[in-house]
């Protein structure tokens, strides 16, 4: 790394730590995630131009993936299998919601169909931006829409949960409770191998899903080598918060304010719709309402998994809902867009 980069990186770390400390003192939910996110985003929007930390999001996702994988005991796996129909229903609901959002964004902004479709699909930012580029959409606007949506959801949902006093309805506990140095080293090696395998297969979010899948399989098989210390978990939250906050700059909102305002309005609509759907899922499946709502929220897997873990709201269930939705949506979104484009073409004729 060039020596001239170090001052900027140290400023990023300093801003993140100050943000975390301020959030802890203020009683903000998820202080090690939301504090750094808002601090870095605020500094950058003010012209600070704090850089993202190299490999920071990857390391943060690895930490959260391993921590969540430790919840997948045989009992939890049976619970996830039981909920399979509702996970499929949540995927279908997310697809329909994305189509409605794309229609609304096109009506509000006049942007091209490809841009609106991939901007409002409830998937990962990098995956949707890559699909948009393939089909002729505006990559910059698609990436901006997803960054803004994920930040809004990541901030609004934990605050709303705290405001209504929701926490602690999670009956699950990690299989490993104690830190073991040797076990930790082995866990790093095998879960890192899982990330490499998924990267070769072209899977999205490999540093989250690879460690998550490997750790979950090991845990389900009775192998829980080590817990993760609280400082490591806090560091993982901080790294993901910094990665999300670093996406924002003074130019972010100046580039297309009308487009981004429309994204904000549609995201609020998403939150209301998924909250209602989550209540339906809770009533029909027997899940706690807060867990079901969080499981169907239109946020990123890392951010929602952190929320579930820290607030003790069914972390493995929330992770399963978001992880399966994200993985399948990446596979389905291209063919779905081709169908939409074909139908739109037939309608014009």
Secondary structure, DSSP 8 states (H G I E B T S, - for coil): --GGGHHHHHHHHHHHHHHHHHHHHHT-TTHHHHHHHHHHHHHHHTT------TTHHHHHHHHHHHHHHTT--HHHHHHHHHTHHHHHHHHHHHHHHHHHHHHHHHHHH---HHHHHHHHSSS-HHHHHHHHHHTT--HHHHHHHHHHHHHHHHHHHHHHHHHTT---------S--S--HHHHHHHHHHHHHHHHHHHHTT-SSHHHHHHHHHHHHHHHTT-------HHHHHHHHHHHHHHHHTT--HHHHHH-HHHHHHHHHHHHHHHHHHHHHHHHHHHHH---HHHHHHHHSSS-HHHHHHHHHHTTS-HHHHHHHHHHHHHHHHHHHHHHHHHHHHHHHHHH-
